[in-house]
Amino acid sequence: MSQSFYKLYYHIVWSTKLRLPLITPDIEKWLKEYIANKISEYEGKQLALNMVEDHLHLLASIPPKISISEFVHKIKGSSSHHINKMQNKTSFYWQSGYGVLSLSEKGISFVKQYIDNQKEKHRNNELLDILEFIPEDEDNII
């Protein structure tokens, strides 16, 4: 089996449907465990994952054999299915869009710290627009 060398790092952000505050402490716990396992399944590496009530931030290294859109689609789709199964209802959905930024190895520690401190950043309104950007879906407009 041949090995490939890559250093591809991505900061990915996506939100709940209509930015509803659906991520409870229980759901957060389930998502953190589930998403970490899924990333490994796709041979990626999770560097940071954190969330607030209506969106999450993920810092990951993703192998070049899977596109970013395919990776995000698979993580989002399977994680919402998993949460609905855990709750025995179908009320947890992600919006269809997401934001993604690539970064160099030098930027990892800054972005990781930003993600690790998500709750405090939001509580203290110390947000960086570029790291919080999630495009609005047409069906998200109320």
Secondary structure by P-SEA (a helix, b strand, c coil): cbbbbbbcccbbbbbcccccccccaaaaaaaaaaaaaaaaaacccccccccccccbbbbbbbcccccaaaaaaaaaaaaaaaaaaaaccccccccccbbbbbbcccaaaaaaaaaaaaaaaaaaccccccccbbbbcccccc
